[in-house]
Amino acid sequence: MTSLIINPYKFAAPSAEIITENLLFDFDADLGLTIENTDRLQAWADQASNVSNLDIPTNDARRPVVITNGNPNGDGNSILYDGITHYLRVSGGFTFNQPETIYLVFKQVTWTFGDGIFDGNGSGTMGLLQRTSTPNLLISAGTQAAENSDAGLGTWVIGCAVYNGASSSLRINNNAKTTGNAGATNSGGLFLGRDFAGNNKANFAISRLLGYDTAAHSDAEQDQNITALNIIYSVF
């Protein structure tokens, strides 16, 4: 009789925890939502409790839409930005200095040259921008850099953007990161759904947004957070 020996480590489910050191903000589409008119997101509370709400207090037409069971694995919310009027912002500025690391679980719905997924409290101060050709994204903290084509339209992905001067990078899922000099400007705030100038609003959905202050995550740290987010959201 031949014995079959199973290696439990090969088949065990992966495990990882989201890094909390230097975590400045954590916006989770299943937590801290203030909803008006059935599905319009008026305010989104930071679960790290370090910054003010992402909100639009006075104009319903600018508020994005909460999509129930719209996240990648269909068991939680996503927030849909229409690329026309929708955006949220943290009222006023806050301290957010390079090196900065951002993670987001998101999906580009459509692509328009120049539109901004997010930006800082000044033009191109912490931008994730649609540039060059579909479906390319790049980052900018004063200089456009690290152009990346891995976030295909209509596909949920996990993005990691590191704003760290000449050592900046953009990574999608477990793919190789693109690198470049994105500039040295500090964010000092957050707009989600548009660039700072307000003329270029993006059409996308998002379920999670994490921001780390004065922390350029290493490849190993990126691996840990991307694995943790993928366990939660089943992106790839």
C-alpha positions in Angstrom: 0.0 0.0 0.0 1.3 3.4 -0.9 0.9 6.1 1.7 -0.1 9.6 0.6 1.5 12.3 2.7 -0.1 15.7 2.5 1.9 18.8 3.2 -0.5 21.0 5.2 1.5 24.2 4.5 1.1 23.9 0.8 -2.7 23.8 1.0 -3.3 26.1 4.0 -5.0 29.4 3.3 -2.7 32.3 3.4 -2.9 34.7 6.2 -1.7 38.3 6.8 -2.7 41.3 8.7 -3.0 44.9 7.5 0.0 46.9 8.8 -1.1 49.4 11.4 2.2 51.2 12.1 2.1 54.8 10.7 -1.5 54.2 9.4 -2.9 57.7 9.0 -6.3 56.8 7.5 -8.5 53.8 6.7 -11.7 54.3 4.7 -13.7 51.1 4.6 -16.9 51.0 2.4 -18.6 48.9 5.0 -18.0 51.1 8.0 -18.6 54.7 9.0 -21.0 55.7 6.1 -23.5 58.5 6.4 -26.1 57.9 3.6 -28.8 60.3 2.4 -31.5 59.9 -0.2 -31.3 56.1 -0.1 -27.8 55.6 -1.5 -25.9 58.9 -1.7 -22.7 59.0 0.5 -22.7 62.2 2.4 -19.8 61.4 4.7 -17.3 58.6 5.1 -15.5 58.2 8.5 -11.9 57.3 8.9 -11.6 54.1 10.8 -8.1 55.0 12.0 -9.7 58.0 13.7 -6.8 60.3 12.7 -8.4 62.6 10.0 -11.8 64.2 9.5 -14.5 62.6 7.4 -14.4 62.4 3.6 -17.6 64.3 2.9 -19.6 66.7 0.8 -21.9 68.4 3.2 -24.1 70.6 1.0 -24.6 69.2 -2.5 -26.3 65.9 -3.2 -25.4 65.9 -6.9 -21.7 65.7 -5.9 -22.1 62.7 -3.6 -21.1 59.3 -4.9 -23.4 56.3 -4.8 -23.2 53.4 -2.3 -23.5 50.1 -4.2 -24.8 47.4 -1.8 -23.0 44.1 -2.3 -20.9 45.8 -4.9 -17.4 45.0 -3.6 -15.2 42.4 -5.5 -16.5 39.3 -3.7 -20.1 40.6 -3.6 -20.6 40.6 0.2 -20.0 44.3 1.0 -20.3 47.8 -0.3 -18.5 49.7 -2.9 -18.6 53.4 -3.6 -19.2 54.4 -7.2 -18.0 57.7 -8.6 -19.7 58.7 -11.9 -16.8 60.8 -13.4 -19.1 63.8 -13.9 -20.0 65.4 -10.6 -19.0 62.9 -7.8 -16.2 63.5 -5.4 -15.4 63.6 -1.6 -12.7 65.5 0.3 -11.4 65.8 3.7 -12.4 69.3 4.9 -9.3 71.4 5.2 -5.7 70.2 5.2 -4.0 67.7 7.5 -0.4 66.7 8.0 0.5 64.0 5.4 4.2 64.1 4.5 6.4 62.1 2.2 7.2 59.3 2.2 3.5 58.5 1.8 2.1 55.0 0.9 -1.5 54.6 -0.3 -3.4 51.3 -0.9 -6.8 51.1 -2.6 -9.1 48.3 -3.7 -10.7 49.8 -6.8 -12.0 49.3 -10.3 -11.7 51.7 -13.2 -15.1 51.8 -14.9 -14.2 54.1 -17.8 -11.0 55.9 -18.7 -10.6 59.6 -19.7 -7.2 61.3 -20.2 -6.5 63.6 -17.3 -9.0 62.3 -14.8 -8.0 61.9 -11.2 -8.8 58.9 -8.9 -7.4 60.9 -5.9 -5.2 63.9 -5.2 -3.8 65.9 -2.3 -4.6 69.3 -1.1 -2.9 71.0 -4.1 -2.6 70.2 -7.8 -0.6 67.0 -8.3 0.5 66.8 -4.7 -0.5 63.2 -4.3 -2.2 62.3 -7.6 -3.3 59.0 -9.0 -4.2 60.0 -12.5 -5.4 58.5 -15.8 -2.8 59.4 -18.4 -1.4 58.6 -21.9 -3.7 55.8 -23.0 -6.3 53.4 -21.8 -6.1 52.0 -19.0 -2.8 53.6 -17.9 -2.4 55.3 -14.5 0.5 57.3 -13.1 1.3 59.1 -9.9 2.4 62.7 -9.3 3.6 64.7 -6.4 4.7 67.5 -8.6 6.1 65.3 -11.4 4.3 62.6 -13.4 6.0 59.2 -13.0 5.7 55.4 -12.7 3.1 55.0 -15.6 1.4 51.6 -15.2 -1.0 49.7 -17.4 -2.0 46.8 -15.1 -5.4 48.1 -13.9 -7.6 47.0 -16.7 -11.0 48.6 -17.2 -13.9 46.8 -15.4 -11.5 44.7 -13.3 -11.1 45.0 -9.5 -7.5 45.5 -8.5 -5.4 46.3 -5.4 -3.2 49.3 -6.0 -0.2 50.5 -4.0 1.2 54.0 -4.7 4.4 55.1 -2.9 5.2 58.9 -3.0 8.9 59.1 -2.1 10.6 61.5 -4.5 13.0 59.7 -6.8 12.1 56.3 -5.2 8.3 56.6 -5.9 6.4 53.6 -7.4 3.0 52.3 -8.5 2.1 48.6 -8.1 -1.1 46.7 -9.1 -1.8 43.4 -7.4 1.3 41.2 -7.3 2.6 42.6 -10.6 6.0 44.3 -10.8 5.9 47.9 -9.7 6.7 50.8 -12.0 9.0 53.4 -10.6 10.1 57.0 -11.2 10.6 60.4 -9.6 7.1 61.7 -8.7 8.4 64.9 -7.1 8.8 65.9 -3.4 5.6 67.8 -2.7 3.7 66.7 0.4 0.0 65.9 0.1 -1.4 67.9 3.0 -5.0 66.7 2.4 -7.1 64.4 0.3 -9.6 64.6 -2.6 -11.2 61.3 -3.7 -12.8 61.1 -7.1 -11.0 64.1 -8.8 -7.8 66.0 -9.0 -7.3 69.0 -6.7 -8.3 71.5 -9.4 -11.7 69.9 -9.7 -12.0 69.7 -13.5 -11.1 66.1 -13.9 -13.4 63.6 -12.1 -12.9 59.9 -12.6 -15.4 57.1 -13.1 -14.4 54.3 -10.8 -15.6 52.2 -7.8 -13.7 51.7 -4.5 -14.1 49.6 -1.5 -11.0 50.4 0.7 -8.5 53.2 1.0 -5.5 53.1 3.3 -2.9 55.9 3.8 0.4 55.7 5.6 2.3 58.9 6.7 6.1 59.1 6.6 6.3 55.5 5.6 7.6 54.2 2.2 6.5 50.6 2.4 9.1 48.0 1.3 8.4 45.3 -1.2 7.8 42.9 1.8 5.4 45.3 3.5 3.5 45.8 0.2 3.3 42.0 -0.2 1.8 41.8 3.3 -0.8 44.4 2.8 -1.7 43.3 -0.7 -2.1 39.7 0.6 -4.2 40.9 3.5 -6.5 43.0 1.3 -6.8 40.1 -1.2 -7.9 37.7 1.6 -10.6 40.2 2.6 -11.8 41.2 -1.0 -10.9 38.2 -3.2 -9.5 40.4 -5.9 -7.2 38.0 -7.7 
